[in-house]
Amino acid sequence: MIDLTGHPFFQTWKDPGTGALSWVLVKRAAPIQFPFYFTNPCITRNGKYMFFYAAFPPTKGLFLGRVALDPRNPEITWYPQAMFTEASPMIAPDDSGVYFMSREELCFMDMEGLVRIVGTVPAEYIANRYFYRGSTHLSMSCDGKWFFLDGEVGNVCFAALMSTDTGEFKLLHEFSFCCDHGMFSPVNPTQILLPRDWRRDRITGRYEYMEQRLWVMDIDQTYYRNLRPDVWEGHNGTDTAHEWWSNDGLVCYVDYMQGVFECNPDTLETTHVWKRPVCHAHCNQDRSIFCADQTPYAWNARPLEILLYDRRNDIEKRIVSAMPKPCRPRSPYHLDPHPHFSPDGSVVVYMTTVLGGIDVAVSPISQFL
């Protein structure tokens, strides 16, 4: 269990509206510090370290930072050698370091800060086209054999695998529309969640809508199917977004107006879990507790809430009741709270602005149960 009581690098903050406690990382390695995108935990499985995104305005680049969570041995640093693209960083399953994309290169940084290149999208495939993205956020197959790459080059998006052992690049498919946020299933080594997304046409700048967002495919390419076949996104008040895998292999996702759902990707059996408008959401290991933010897309109009939902008792509580908008624009760093659970489920990690900057906050779940 993660407990930051007395940690010299964290300041205790209590929400004035609810009294809920969070620890805010106030020791700085960079002017801007915020957590990973919510699909990949930023705390190691052993609970010893928390990685974070670090930025040095006005440069648009993001780097990795790390803080030791043991109050008796505090340490914080940032790694200029780990400048990454998109929201790609992923802590290795054995806590030995962090994987990340640096444009077309998939890299690994160990706990001593040494970086090596695991593999590269071949120049022969890029073929002098502009390379926009290698991976939105990295994931590894549960058998440990492959990384999944959801990239964009020229005027196509591509799905590909990269060997964890040899760095071999294996192209699966190209798409004429936008696909991103791809993730391997945590229980099926051949199944991938590959959502569609909106984008601007690279030539005309015209807005292209996604129509139907949730799709799964397999690496043998024997199926590619929609998880919400009866839903036409953007119509009838329906808009699907911000999906993730539960530990037991369900696809969880947000409908902005209706709330959080979970879906069996093989049978399409779907459950409406949390019935209220939210934006980004996440669940703990057994799907008994959910967290969410509501909503950074309206931050200019009203303060933001960070919410917690106890599914077993149908109880909703607020971690943050009124977070002020960031001191900087959301772009280019993607400054959303992105609340998510630590691997052991003992805390929720989120981006906070309550102290006037862009900071990492950690809130213990025990106070709400």
C-alpha positions in Angstrom: 0.0 0.0 0.0 1.3 3.4 -0.9 1.5 5.9 2.0 3.2 9.3 1.4 2.6 10.6 5.0 5.7 12.6 6.0 7.3 12.4 2.6 9.4 15.6 2.3 8.7 16.0 -1.4 4.9 15.9 -1.1 2.6 18.4 0.5 -0.7 17.3 2.1 -3.7 19.1 0.6 -7.3 18.7 1.7 -10.1 19.6 -0.5 -11.9 22.6 1.1 -15.3 21.3 -0.1 -15.1 17.7 1.1 -12.0 17.4 3.3 -10.6 14.6 1.0 -6.8 14.3 1.3 -4.3 14.2 -1.5 -0.5 14.4 -1.5 0.9 16.9 -4.1 4.4 16.5 -5.4 5.9 19.9 -4.7 9.6 19.1 -5.1 10.4 20.0 -8.7 12.7 18.4 -11.3 11.0 20.4 -14.0 8.7 23.5 -14.2 5.8 21.3 -15.3 5.2 17.8 -13.9 2.1 15.6 -14.5 1.2 11.9 -14.5 1.1 9.4 -17.4 -1.9 9.1 -19.6 -4.4 7.0 -17.6 -4.1 3.7 -19.6 -0.5 3.1 -18.4 0.2 3.3 -14.6 3.0 5.7 -13.6 3.7 4.0 -10.3 5.9 0.8 -10.4 4.3 -2.4 -9.4 6.5 -2.7 -6.4 5.4 0.8 -5.2 9.0 2.1 -5.0 8.9 4.8 -7.7 6.5 7.1 -9.5 7.4 8.2 -13.0 5.9 11.4 -14.5 6.0 13.6 -17.6 8.3 16.6 -17.3 8.2 19.7 -19.5 10.4 22.8 -19.8 8.4 25.6 -21.5 8.5 27.1 -24.0 9.9 23.9 -25.6 7.1 21.5 -26.6 9.1 18.4 -25.8 8.1 16.0 -23.0 10.7 14.0 -20.9 10.5 11.4 -18.2 10.9 12.3 -14.6 11.0 10.0 -11.5 10.5 10.3 -7.8 11.2 7.7 -5.1 8.2 7.1 -2.9 10.0 5.9 0.2 9.9 8.9 2.7 13.2 7.8 4.2 15.0 7.8 0.9 13.6 10.7 -1.2 15.0 11.2 -4.6 13.7 13.1 -7.7 15.2 13.6 -11.1 14.4 14.0 -14.8 15.9 12.3 -17.8 16.7 14.5 -20.9 17.8 11.3 -22.7 14.2 10.1 -22.3 12.4 12.6 -24.5 9.3 10.8 -25.8 6.6 11.3 -28.4 2.8 11.0 -27.9 1.8 9.5 -24.5 4.0 6.4 -25.2 5.8 5.6 -21.9 5.1 2.3 -20.3 6.8 0.9 -17.2 8.2 -2.6 -17.8 6.2 -5.4 -16.3 9.2 -6.4 -14.1 9.8 -2.7 -13.0 13.2 -2.8 -14.6 12.7 0.5 -16.5 10.5 2.3 -18.9 9.7 1.8 -22.6 8.9 4.8 -24.8 8.7 5.9 -28.4 11.1 8.6 -29.8 9.4 9.1 -33.1 10.1 5.9 -35.1 12.3 4.4 -32.4 11.1 2.2 -29.6 13.5 2.8 -26.6 14.0 1.4 -23.2 15.5 3.2 -20.2 16.7 1.2 -17.2 16.5 2.4 -13.6 20.1 3.8 -13.9 19.0 6.0 -16.8 20.8 4.1 -19.6 18.8 4.1 -22.8 18.9 1.5 -25.6 16.9 1.2 -28.8 14.7 -1.9 -28.9 13.6 -1.5 -32.5 12.8 1.0 -35.3 10.0 1.4 -37.8 12.1 0.6 -41.0 13.0 3.5 -43.3 11.9 1.2 -46.1 8.4 1.3 -44.7 8.4 5.1 -44.0 9.6 5.6 -47.5 10.3 9.4 -47.2 6.8 10.1 -45.9 6.3 12.4 -42.9 6.2 10.2 -39.7 3.6 11.6 -37.4 3.3 8.9 -34.7 4.8 5.6 -33.7 2.5 4.6 -30.8 -0.1 6.5 -28.9 0.6 4.7 -25.7 2.7 1.5 -25.6 1.3 -1.9 -24.6 2.8 -5.4 -24.5 1.1 -8.7 -25.2 0.5 -10.7 -22.1 2.8 -13.4 -23.3 5.6 -10.8 -23.5 6.4 -11.4 -27.2 5.2 -8.2 -28.9 4.6 -4.5 -28.5 1.7 -3.0 -30.4 2.3 0.1 -32.5 -0.6 2.3 -33.7 1.2 4.7 -35.9 0.6 7.3 -38.6 2.8 8.0 -41.6 2.0 10.0 -44.7 -1.7 9.8 -45.2 -2.3 6.4 -43.6 -2.6 5.0 -40.0 -1.0 1.6 -39.5 -1.2 -1.3 -37.0 2.0 -3.1 -36.4 3.9 -5.4 -34.0 7.5 -5.0 -32.7 9.2 -8.0 -31.2 10.3 -7.5 -27.5 13.2 -9.8 -28.2 14.6 -8.8 -31.6 12.9 -5.5 -32.4 11.5 -7.0 -35.6 8.8 -4.8 -37.2 5.7 -6.6 -38.5 3.1 -4.6 -40.3 -0.4 -5.8 -39.8 -2.7 -3.4 -41.6 -3.0 0.1 -43.0 -6.1 2.3 -42.6 -7.3 5.3 -44.6 -9.0 6.7 -41.4 -7.6 7.6 -38.0 -6.8 4.8 -35.6 -5.1 5.4 -32.3 -5.1 4.5 -28.6 -4.4 0.9 -29.5 -3.8 -1.6 -26.6 -3.1 -5.3 -26.3 -5.6 -7.3 -24.2 -4.2 -8.1 -20.7 -5.5 -11.7 -21.0 -5.5 -12.6 -24.7 -2.0 -12.3 -26.4 -3.6 -12.0 -29.8 -6.3 -9.5 -29.2 -6.0 -5.7 -29.6 -8.3 -2.9 -28.9 -7.9 -0.3 -31.7 -10.3 2.6 -31.5 -11.1 5.0 -34.4 -10.7 8.7 -33.7 -11.4 12.1 -35.3 -8.6 14.0 -37.0 -7.9 16.8 -39.4 -7.1 15.9 -42.9 -3.4 16.3 -43.4 -3.8 18.2 -46.7 -7.1 20.1 -46.4 -7.4 20.5 -42.7 -11.0 19.3 -42.9 -12.4 17.7 -39.7 -13.0 14.0 -40.0 -15.3 12.4 -37.5 -14.9 8.8 -36.2 -18.5 7.6 -36.7 -18.0 4.4 -34.7 -15.1 4.3 -32.1 -14.7 0.9 -30.5 -13.1 -1.9 -32.5 -11.1 -5.0 -31.7 -8.8 -7.0 -34.0 -6.5 -10.0 -33.7 -2.9 -10.1 -34.7 -3.7 -13.0 -37.1 -6.2 -10.7 -38.8 -9.1 -13.1 -38.7 -11.5 -10.5 -37.3 -12.0 -6.8 -37.0 -15.3 -6.0 -35.2 -17.1 -3.1 -33.7 -18.1 -3.3 -30.0 -21.0 -0.8 -30.3 -22.5 -1.8 -33.7 -25.9 -0.1 -32.9 -24.3 3.2 -32.0 -23.6 6.0 -34.5 -21.3 8.4 -32.6 -22.3 12.0 -32.3 -26.0 11.2 -32.9 -28.8 10.9 -30.3 -26.5 12.3 -27.6 -24.0 9.5 -27.8 -20.2 10.0 -27.9 -17.8 7.2 -27.0 -14.3 7.9 -25.9 -11.5 7.1 -23.4 -11.3 3.4 -23.3 -9.1 1.0 -21.4 -8.8 -2.7 -20.6 -9.8 -4.1 -17.2 -7.3 -6.5 -15.6 -9.7 -9.4 -16.5 -10.0 -8.5 -20.1 -13.1 -6.4 -20.4 -13.2 -3.3 -22.6 -14.2 -0.4 -20.3 -15.1 2.9 -22.0 -16.8 6.3 -21.4 -19.8 7.7 -23.1 -19.5 11.4 -22.3 -23.2 11.8 -21.4 -24.2 8.4 -20.2 -21.1 7.4 -18.1 -18.9 4.3 -17.9 -19.6 0.9 -19.5 -17.8 -2.4 -19.7 -18.0 -4.8 -22.6 -16.9 -8.4 -23.2 -15.0 -8.1 -26.5 -16.0 -11.6 -27.6 -19.7 -11.8 -26.7 -20.4 -8.0 -26.8 -22.3 -8.4 -23.5 -22.3 -4.8 -22.1 -23.0 -3.4 -18.6 -23.7 0.2 -17.8 -21.6 0.6 -14.6 -21.6 4.3 -13.6 -24.5 6.3 -14.8 -23.4 10.0 -14.9 -21.5 12.2 -17.3 -17.7 11.8 -17.0 -14.7 12.3 -19.3 -11.7 10.2 -18.5 -12.2 7.2 -16.2 -10.4 4.2 -14.9 -11.0 1.2 -12.5 -9.1 -0.7 -9.9 -8.0 -4.4 -10.3 -11.4 -6.0 -9.6 -13.6 -3.3 -11.1 -15.1 -2.5 -7.7 -14.0 1.1 -7.7 -13.9 3.7 -10.5 -12.4 7.1 -10.7 -13.0 9.9 -13.3 -12.7 13.6 -14.1 -15.6 15.8 -15.1 -14.6 17.5 -17.4 -11.5 19.3 -18.7 -13.3 20.2 -22.0 -15.4 22.8 -20.0 -12.6 24.0 -17.8 -12.9 27.6 -19.1 -16.6 27.7 -18.0 -16.4 25.9 -14.6 -14.0 24.2 -12.2 -13.3 20.5 -12.6 -14.2 17.6 -10.3 -12.3 14.4 -9.7 -14.7 11.7 -8.7 -14.7 8.2 -7.1 -17.4 5.6 -7.5 -17.8 2.6 -5.1 -19.6 0.2 -7.4 -20.5 -2.3 -4.7 -22.4 0.2 -2.6 -23.4 2.6 -5.4 -21.8 5.5 -3.7 -20.1 8.4 -5.4 -17.6 10.7 -3.7 -15.4 13.7 -4.7 -11.6 13.6 -4.5 -11.5 17.2 -5.8 -14.6 19.4 -5.7 -13.5 22.4 -7.7 -10.1 22.3 -9.5 -9.3 25.6 -11.2 -8.3 25.6 -14.8 -4.5 25.2 -15.6 -2.3 28.3 -15.7 -1.3 27.2 -19.3 -3.3 26.1 -22.3 -4.1 22.4 -22.6 -1.9 22.1 -25.7 0.8 21.2 -26.5 1.3 19.1 -23.4 -2.3 17.6 -23.2 -2.9 19.0 -19.7 -5.9 16.8 -18.5 -6.2 15.3 -15.0 -6.3 11.7 -16.4 -7.0 10.1 -13.0 -6.0 6.4 -12.7 -5.3 3.8 -10.0 -1.9 2.6 -8.9 -1.2 -1.1 -9.8 -2.1 -2.1 -6.2 -5.3 0.0 -6.2 -4.4 1.8 -3.1 -4.2 5.3 -4.6 -5.6 7.4 -7.4 -3.0 9.5 -9.3 -4.1 12.6 -11.2 -2.8 16.0 -12.5 -3.7 18.9 -10.2 -3.7 22.7 -10.4 -4.8 23.5 -6.9 -1.4 24.9 -5.9 -1.2 27.2 -8.9 1.1 25.0 -11.1 0.9 21.8 -13.0 1.5 19.1 -10.5 1.2 15.4 -9.7 -1.3 14.5 -7.0 -1.9 11.1 -5.2 -5.0 10.4 -3.2 -5.4 7.3 -0.9 -8.5 5.2 -1.5 -8.8 4.0 2.1 -10.2 7.4 3.2 -13.3 6.8 1.0 -14.2 3.2 2.0 
